[in-house]
Amino acid sequence: MSITVRYFAGARAASGVDSETRDAATLDELVGQLVDSHGEKLGRVLTACSFLVDGTATRDRSVALAPGTVVDVLPPFAGG
């Protein structure tokens, strides 16, 4: 089950990649894999991030991920 993860801003800097593919059944499982692979620096960033799952914002980490899902990792943005 291939999930595409796209990183933006500080999440991109913490992960060291623009995007990657993973196999995960839920958003929580995916987040765990990302922290295991990229380390605690990304883990700290992810605590403040919001997630778009196929373009829909969610904070529910139990949401199921289907094959082909795109997850956008969005840290808080500053500016005005």
N, C-alpha and C positions, 0 to 999 in steps of 0.2 A: 504494500500500500504506500505509494510514493506521495509525500507531501512536500510542496515547495515552500521554503521559508525565505522571506525577503526582509532584510534588515535596513533600517533607516537611521540616519544621524548617529547618536551616541551608541545605539545598539550595533550599528555597522562597525564603529570603531572598536567596541568591546569584543565583538566576535572575530574581527579581522577578515570578514568576507561580506560580499554584497548579498549573496543568496546561497542556498544549498538545498539538497533534498534529504528527506528523512522518512522513516517508516514509523508511524505512531497512530494509535487508535483514538487518543484523546489529546486535548491541548495540554493537560497536565503532564501526560507522558512525554509529549514533545518538549515541553519546557525542561523537564528533568534531563532528557537527552542532551539538550543544548548546553545546560550548565555542566554536565559531565564532560562534554567534549571541549568546551571553550573556557571553562574555569569560573571561579567565583567572581571575577570582575564582571563578566556577563551576567552572572546570577544577581549581583547587586543592581545592575541596570534593569534587568527583567522585573524586579519587584515594583518598579515605577512605571513600567510600560503598559500600554494598552495593545490589544491585538485585534486585527481584522481577520476574520475567517471568511474567505471568499467575498470580501468587501463589506461584511457586516461586523460592526464593533461588538466585542464580547469581553466580559471579565470572568465569565463562567469557565473555569478550567476543566470542567467535566464534559464540555461539549465534544461530541464525537467528530472525528475527522475522517472523511471519506477519501478514497483514492482520487488523486488529482486536485485535492484541496490546496489553495494558496493561503498561507498565513503571513500577514504583514506584521512586523514587530515595530511598534512606534513608541519611542520614548517621549516624555513630555517635551514640548517645543516652547521656546521662549521667543519673545519678540512682540512687535506690535505695530 
